[in-house]
Amino acid sequence: MDILCPLGACLFNSLIAFLLLMMPKMALGQFSVIGPAGSIQISLGGEAELPCYLTPPQSAQHMEVLWLQSTQVAHLYRYGEDQLGDQARDYQGRTELLRDAVTSGNITLEILNVRLLDA
């Protein structure tokens, strides 16, 4: 089993290189996007959970959340639905925005079957 170390830091820094959150102008407020403070180590083939949330807590249900790896769309969530049409082939079927807590500002992304290209 290969361990990519510190894959989490690489994953988070690369994948969240541009996390875009857009709200309708009427609901526009000030908030920060917070990610993990330290490294996350993931085994190749494992599942990576990249924690990310809004502070102060607020619903992201009607926002656009864009996770990019370099210039490739890893995952796009827009107005309550995943938008997979523009998703990069390398990420198709491997990403999921954990929806259980989107209404409380948790926009954590899960990557299945972690590959070296995710670093």
C-alpha positions in Angstrom: 0.0 0.0 0.0 1.5 3.4 -1.0 1.0 6.4 1.2 1.1 9.8 -0.4 2.4 12.1 2.2 1.1 14.7 2.8 -1.5 14.0 0.2 -4.2 15.9 2.0 -2.2 19.1 1.9 -1.5 18.6 -1.7 -5.0 17.5 -2.4 -6.5 20.4 -0.5 -4.1 23.0 -1.9 -4.4 21.9 -5.4 -8.0 20.9 -5.5 -9.3 23.9 -3.7 -7.0 26.2 -5.6 -10.1 27.9 -6.7 -13.2 27.3 -4.6 -15.9 29.6 -5.9 -19.0 30.4 -3.8 -21.6 32.6 -5.4 -24.8 33.7 -3.8 -27.7 35.7 -5.3 -27.0 39.4 -4.7 -29.9 39.7 -2.4 -28.4 37.2 0.0 -24.8 38.3 -0.4 -23.1 38.4 3.0 -19.6 38.2 4.3 -18.2 34.8 5.1 -14.9 32.9 5.0 -14.2 29.5 3.5 -12.3 27.4 6.0 -10.3 24.2 5.2 -8.2 21.8 7.2 -5.5 23.3 9.4 -3.1 20.4 8.8 -2.2 17.6 6.4 -4.4 14.7 5.5 -2.8 11.4 4.6 -4.6 9.1 2.2 -3.7 5.7 0.8 -3.8 5.3 -3.0 -7.2 3.8 -3.8 -8.7 5.1 -0.6 -11.3 7.7 0.1 -10.3 11.3 0.8 -12.6 13.6 2.6 -11.6 17.3 2.2 -13.3 19.2 5.0 -14.5 22.7 4.1 -17.0 24.9 5.6 -18.4 28.5 5.7 -17.9 30.7 8.7 -20.1 32.1 10.0 -22.2 29.1 9.3 -24.8 29.6 6.6 -26.5 27.5 4.0 -24.7 26.8 0.8 -27.7 25.2 -0.7 -28.3 28.1 -3.1 -24.7 28.8 -3.8 -22.4 27.7 -6.5 -19.5 25.6 -5.2 -16.7 24.8 -7.6 -13.8 22.5 -6.8 -11.0 22.7 -9.3 -7.8 20.6 -9.7 -5.6 23.0 -11.6 -7.9 24.1 -14.4 -10.0 20.9 -14.4 -13.5 20.8 -12.8 -13.4 18.2 -10.1 -16.9 18.9 -8.9 -19.5 21.6 -9.4 -22.6 22.1 -7.2 -25.0 24.7 -8.2 -28.3 25.8 -6.6 -29.0 22.5 -4.9 -27.8 20.1 -7.6 -24.5 18.5 -8.7 -23.6 19.7 -12.2 -21.6 16.9 -13.7 -21.7 17.9 -17.4 -18.5 19.9 -17.2 -16.7 17.6 -14.8 -13.2 16.4 -15.9 -13.1 12.8 -17.0 -10.6 12.0 -14.3 -13.1 12.8 -11.6 -16.3 11.4 -13.1 -17.9 8.9 -10.7 -15.2 9.7 -8.0 -16.4 12.9 -6.3 -19.3 13.7 -4.0 -20.2 16.9 -2.2 -21.4 15.6 1.2 -24.9 17.0 1.1 -26.1 16.2 4.7 -24.7 19.4 6.1 -24.8 21.8 3.1 -27.6 23.8 4.7 -25.3 24.5 7.7 -22.4 25.6 5.5 -20.4 22.3 5.3 -19.2 21.9 1.8 -16.9 18.9 2.3 -15.8 17.1 -0.8 -15.2 13.3 -0.9 -12.9 11.8 -3.5 -13.2 8.0 -4.0 -10.5 5.8 -5.3 -7.7 8.3 -4.7 -5.1 8.4 -7.5 -1.7 9.9 -7.9 -3.1 12.5 -10.2 -5.1 13.9 -7.2 -2.0 15.1 -5.5 
